[in-house]
Amino acid sequence: MSANRRHFLAGIAAFAAAAVTVPDRLLARVRGVAPGRPAHARRYLTADGMPAPPEGPLPLEFWRELRTEFLIPPEEAFFNTGTLGSSPRVVLDAVVQHMTHVDRDIAHWDYKEGHENFFTGYYPELWLREKLAQLVRASADEIALTQNATFGMNFVANGLDLGLGDEVLVMEGAHPGGRCGWELRDKRYGAHVRTVKPRVPPASPDELVTLYEEATTPQTRVWAIPHLTSGTAIRFPVQELCRRARERGIFSVVDGAQTCGHLAIDVKTMGCDAYFTSPHKWLLAPKGTGFLYVRRDALPRVWTTLASDSWDNHKDGAYRLMQYGTGNLSLLRGLEQAVDFHSAIGSRRVEERIVALADRLRAGLRQLPGVFIRSPEHPALRSATTVWGIRGMTGPQLQDALWERSKVRVRSMGDEQGVRQCCHIYNLEQEVDRTLETVRKLVAV
């Protein structure tokens, strides 16, 4: 056995040992309960807390048991995943165990080739990029690790060769993380940003496609497309938009901050040139993780924004877009566990479950007087996110009333727009029903 191989195996053994020797009080804080529940209480979970779903339709008992793997107190209903997701215990455990291992065993790192790495930022991290690629149906060399969706968007906006007079189409009111990088290019270099403004809610997918087509000119070089809008929950027909962009030789970049872990993603079927996302939302990954997909034949068009040793390395695909310097490898260990947790259930099953919960919410809201729904209800445009309100109440007032009366956490979208309510896998039917019962009392006042 080579010396390098021995170093590598020794590092793996040390990490495995760390999982056992992390101080009990630290893991107990993370878990929120004493470790080691009896096996009979875990019918649909493995011993370490990974989902073990049965074949066929998933019973309600599966989702109830899954809920116990999150630290959210049982009396609280958290519906703000569109801002920040709550990570399951296996994700938190992975982060804490790896951080403890690094800080305890730091003197054992000899910084030689073949030894386990203690940080990230200078290595391809193919072990993780391969899992992310499988999640979105890409190839590992098309995936770059980032810190969040805003990083990914800026890498594309800064990386494309756009000159004076070139145009970028952006949705009016898009999240700043998916918009402001283009505005910077406009102000600094003269690559003009033009906006499209969808009706809220739009009547059909065709209406959204027509918006982009009618705004396109001979100078248009980029379509920046939200997959799911943050404030209005409009699910854009990205596959058709990307197809039409390609027909015109226009670069298509999709803002997936609200969709990875929410909708089943297949970037090849989608046909986009680039897709960026924030796994700390719907994928329930550690905060400060993200990734960017750039289609292989589009990679040569994107310069790297951050430069370090491999900034000009074109043989390893999107790795040259990961030159961000020293980073926290422990967060990537947690991201790996988040991918595994999600994949154990299955993207399609997750989407079906959480959209069904949102359908239950919308059906109940439609029956209540004085309630309006701003997000789409068209089958092709809806999602697990609903934006709704009560006439005569501001968004902040409604947000506060739901929390104070029933410990339901939603997010205000402003005075006139109501609140945003995101259903996810840690939500249950009774939490949706609790929302509706509280609203029923509010409109009766």
Secondary structure, DSSP 8 states (H G I E B T S, - for coil): --HHHHHHHHHHHHHHHHHHHS-HHHHHHHHSS-S---GGG-TTB-TTS-B---SSS--HHHHHHHHTTB-S-TT-EE--TTT----BHHHHHHHHHHHHHHHHSGGG----TTS--SSBSSS--HHHHHHHHHHHT--GGGEEEESSHHHHHHHHHHHB---TT-EEEEETT--GGGTHHHHHHHHHH--EEEEE---SS-S-HHHHHHHHHHH--TTEEEEEEESB-TTT--B--HHHHHHHHHHTT-EEEEE-TTTBTTB---HHHHT-SEEEE-TTSTT---TT-EEEEE-GGGGGGB--SS-STTTT--TTGGGGG----SB-HHHHHHHHHHHHHHHHH-HHHHHHHHHHHHHHHHHHHHTSTTEEE-S--STTT--SEEEEEETTS-HHHHHHHHHHHH-EE-EE--TTT-EEEE--TT--HHHHHHHHHHHHHHHH-
